Amino acid sequence: MSDDEPARKPIEEDARIDALEKRLSAAQQREDQRNRKTGSGADANYRSGNRVLADLLGGLLGGTVIGWAIGYFTDTNPWGLLVGLFLGIVVAFRNIIRAANQKPGE
């Protein structure tokens, strides 16, 4: 009985199935790459927020210190301080507006 050949011969692997499996694995890899999370969006927003904060604080503090120093040496201290503070605010907002108008890739 063991010498009898089976009624059907086993089916050989088809080349179309191999090609289909290769295409499916390539499509799966592309899909995995497309759905993979990228961390640059949150990092870019975080850097942008830190830049705005640094521009604002730097403009305010820098204008105040420079205005106070000019007012101290010219004996016009409250007015020198106020003018320096105003100019620091103007420079800070100009830098913030310039940064906000830049495209993300620049």
C-alpha positions as CSV (number, residue, x, y, z in Angstrom):
1,M,0.0,0.0,0.0
2,S,2.7,2.4,0.7
3,D,4.1,1.9,-2.8
4,D,0.9,3.2,-4.4
5,E,1.1,6.7,-5.9
6,P,-1.4,9.2,-4.7
7,A,-4.3,9.9,-7.0
8,R,-3.3,13.6,-7.4
9,K,0.2,14.9,-7.7
10,P,1.2,17.6,-5.3
11,I,0.8,21.1,-6.7
12,E,4.1,22.9,-7.3
13,E,4.5,26.5,-6.1
14,D,3.3,29.0,-8.6
15,A,5.5,31.9,-9.6
16,R,2.5,34.2,-9.4
17,I,2.1,33.5,-5.7
18,D,5.7,34.3,-5.1
19,A,5.4,37.6,-7.0
20,L,2.2,38.4,-5.1
21,E,3.9,37.7,-1.7
22,K,6.8,40.1,-2.7
23,R,4.4,42.8,-3.7
24,L,2.4,42.4,-0.5
25,S,5.5,42.6,1.6
26,A,6.7,45.8,-0.3
27,A,3.3,47.3,0.2
28,Q,3.3,46.5,3.9
29,Q,6.8,48.2,4.3
30,R,5.5,51.3,2.5
31,E,2.5,51.4,4.7
32,D,4.6,51.0,7.8
33,Q,6.8,53.9,6.7
34,R,3.8,56.1,5.9
35,N,2.1,55.4,9.3
36,R,5.3,55.7,11.4
37,K,5.2,58.6,13.8
38,T,7.6,61.4,13.3
39,G,8.8,63.4,16.3
40,S,9.8,66.5,14.5
41,G,6.4,68.2,14.6
42,A,6.3,68.5,18.4
43,D,10.0,69.3,18.6
44,A,9.6,72.1,16.0
45,N,6.7,73.6,17.8
46,Y,8.6,73.4,21.1
47,R,11.6,75.2,19.6
48,S,9.4,77.8,18.0
49,G,7.7,78.5,21.4
50,N,11.1,78.8,23.1
51,R,12.3,81.2,20.4
52,V,9.3,83.4,20.9
53,L,9.8,83.4,24.7
54,A,13.5,84.2,24.3
55,D,12.8,87.0,21.9
56,L,10.2,88.5,24.2
57,L,12.2,88.3,27.4
58,G,15.5,89.3,25.6
59,G,13.8,92.4,24.1
60,L,12.3,93.4,27.4
61,L,15.3,92.8,29.6
62,G,17.8,94.1,27.0
63,G,15.9,97.3,26.4
64,T,15.4,97.9,30.1
65,V,19.1,97.4,30.9
66,I,20.3,99.5,28.0
67,G,17.7,102.2,28.7
68,W,18.6,102.3,32.4
69,A,22.4,102.5,31.6
70,I,21.8,105.4,29.1
71,G,19.5,107.1,31.6
72,Y,22.0,106.7,34.4
73,F,24.9,108.1,32.5
74,T,23.0,111.0,31.0
75,D,21.0,111.8,34.2
76,T,17.7,111.2,32.6
77,N,17.0,107.9,34.3
78,P,13.2,107.5,34.3
79,W,12.9,108.6,30.7
80,G,15.9,106.7,29.4
81,L,14.6,103.6,31.1
82,L,11.1,104.1,29.5
83,V,12.5,104.8,26.1
84,G,14.8,101.7,26.3
85,L,11.9,99.6,27.5
86,F,9.7,100.8,24.6
87,L,12.4,100.1,22.0
88,G,13.0,96.7,23.5
89,I,9.3,95.8,23.2
90,V,9.3,97.1,19.6
91,V,12.3,95.0,18.7
92,A,10.9,91.9,20.5
93,F,7.6,92.1,18.6
94,R,9.3,92.7,15.3
95,N,11.4,89.5,15.8
96,I,8.3,87.5,16.8
97,I,6.4,88.7,13.8
98,R,9.3,87.9,11.5
99,A,9.6,84.4,13.0
100,A,5.9,83.8,12.7
101,N,5.9,84.7,9.0
102,Q,8.7,82.3,8.1
103,K,7.8,79.1,6.4
104,P,8.5,75.9,8.5
105,G,11.2,74.7,6.1
106,E,13.4,77.8,6.3
